[in-house]
Amino acid sequence: MSSSEVAESSEAAAAPQQQQQQEGAAPARPSGWQILRSILFQMVIFYLITSFFRRQSPPTAPDGTPIKDAQNLFPSGQEMEFYVYLTEWAEFNFSRDQSALVWSEELVYGSWDDGPDRDGSRSTYFDLPVPESIQRNGTLFIHVFFVKMGYPLDPQDEDYLPQAIANKTKLFNKYRRRRVHNTANLWTGESEVAPGSIKVPQGETGVVPDIISYYHPNLTINIVCDHTPWSRAGLPAPLDKFVVFDNLTGNYFPVVFINDYWNLAQEYLPLNESTLSIPLALSFTPLSLFKFQMYASMSRENPWTQVMGGSDPSDEEQDTIKQTLLETNSYLLGLTVVVSILHSVFEFLAFKNDVQFWRSRKSLEGLSVRSVFFNVFQSLVVLLYILDNETSYVVIISVFIGLCIELWKVTKVVTIKVDRENLIAGVIPRLVFEDKPSYESSTKEYDMLAFKYLSWILFPLFVGYGAYSFLYQEHKGWYSFILGMCYGFLLTFGFITMTPQLFINYKLKSVAHLPWRMLTYKALNTFIDDMFAFVIKMPTMYRIGCFRDDIVFFIFLYQRWIYRVDPKRVNEFGTTGEDAGLEGGSATGAVAALPDGASAASGAGDGGSSRRDSSSVASSASDDSKKIKKD
């Protein structure tokens, strides 16, 4: 065994506290976009790693002579013996540990068509007795050896040859902190504690869970079958952590990879005093260099998480990514990855057009002001919820920016004044919100009427959902209960808050006042979220929630179709677009008739061109009406 591998194994045994789960409540389930973003990042890392494999100029010695590339010590077709040992020590000692042999086979290096299934693989199943030291959080190491046929494994044997042995040692069990279960039902005070978790009474803080040992009943052992010539100085990361060079010959040993990538965290079982034996399923499979590069790149730690103020993906997030890769069709997954790139583009365009729309908006005709205030409430609830559930800083910053934009919109829909005469508690000045003049019209009446009808539906649903959450769900406390209730209600019934704008459009018989570019980009993102909902494993309620925005947007499209520009529609001046065109000849568009004295600017049709032409149409119609009165 090389000294680097022994040091690696010893370091793994001495630092069990580095392999632990986060304390506190389990984080919220990652969204589809977060999962696909993580997959995309891993693909980028894999591309950067493979880009290092492009042939460069060969390294040279100090005297200028080229250094010969290292070759694989195991030629293709080499017969070899395969041994697997499970011991309590990181350093393997043949005289002490030879009785710990659990599996041995005769193999051929580079053979892909032998074995029982004619695919080069082997497997074995057995029950391993657990020593008392392992039951008390002791360490258990797996030692794997590939020995050329005819050479001994015992270093004391006179025929022993280090260049004939490729080996790998890895910590078999993993150490994690027991999950702290600090939620309970507020009505009964009871909680469903998962196996291996610690129940903490409500209000009690500072509880540090103990570290226990876990194992997985399945493990795969790979040997990389490849004869690429490598240079010790030009070996790229992360292969430099796996390729071991022989100091005597300068060549390298074949890479032995103990593969536990597909072992999900939820499948690990605790090792404690009640565990007398564990069932194990070990398998051997030859591995190509390309697949090994993928495993190495996806298993390495993310170097950018600390820079971005985040942390490495949790076990739950890693399991979700692995399940997505396992259960999703490769073509559908590839299509989803491509579409996810468009998701980020549409998200940026929607943000840009939304800001442009409100920056240039001078009139509030046809827009629901109360919906803007409700959006501020929604953004505030989401921000407080993710702060209560320990989300990464990147998500917190993005949600905070969204809240700031919603607060900025408030300054565009109302006039904010500071009342220094009527102070709050005699000290704090009072903020006064006044409606803008353009809102003092039928739009305000319809907006108030829409929220009146909305409250008849919203409040009973809110009370019912709150009662359900109080009686059947667990919470950390009353603060978390209120946040969770509001967040869950908005996630389930949030689409109802978009109905006031539909009601105003119906009353005004116009959609010209809407930011259609922004709505289009958001609708495209909604359709992409629908694809994520089917590709990625998610709760049924979340999948149903993905379609709520689709329904509202289709209603918007229907309103856009039925409230088109109609040159025959009579406006409030008693004229039509055809009359204005025939009499004045200066009208450049049609005037849409609006009920209850609504302005022509809000009912001139739909789309950006209708808004641009509405002012000229209104002025032309006004001139024509004056001529009719004079006559």
Buried (B, 14 or more C-beta within 10 A) or exposed (E): BBEEBBEBBBEBBEEBEEBBBBBBBBBBBBBBBBBBBBBBBBBEBBEEBBEEEEEEEEEEEEEEEEBEBBBBBBEEEBEBBBBBBBBBBBBBEBEEBEEBBBBEBEBBBBBBEBBEEEEBBBBBEEEBEBEEEBBEBBBBBBBBBBBBEEBBBEEEEEEBEBBBBBBBBBBBBBBBBBBBBBBBBBEEEEBEBEEBBBBBEBEEEEEEBEBBBBBBBBBBBBBBBBEBEBBBEBBBEBBEEBBBBBEEEEBBBBBBBBBBEBBBBEEBBBBBEEBEEBEBEBBBBBBEBEBBBBBBBBBBEBEEBEEEEBEEBBBBBBBBBBBBBEEBEEEEBEEBBEBBEEBBEBBEBBBEBBBEBBEEBEBBBBBBBBBBBBBBEBBBBBBBBBEBBBBBEEBBEEBBEBBEBBBEBBEBBBEEEEEEEEEEEEEEEEEEEEEBEBBEBBBBEBBEBBBEEBEEEBEEEBEEBBEEBBEEBBBBBEEBBBBBBBBBBBBBBBBBBBBBBBBBBBBBBBBBBBBBBBBBBBBBBBBBBBBBBBBBBBEEEBBEBBBBBBEBBEBBBEBBEEBBBBBEBBBBBEBBBEBBBEBBEEBBBBBBBBEEEBBBBBBBBBBEBBBEBBBBBBBBBEBBBEEEEEE
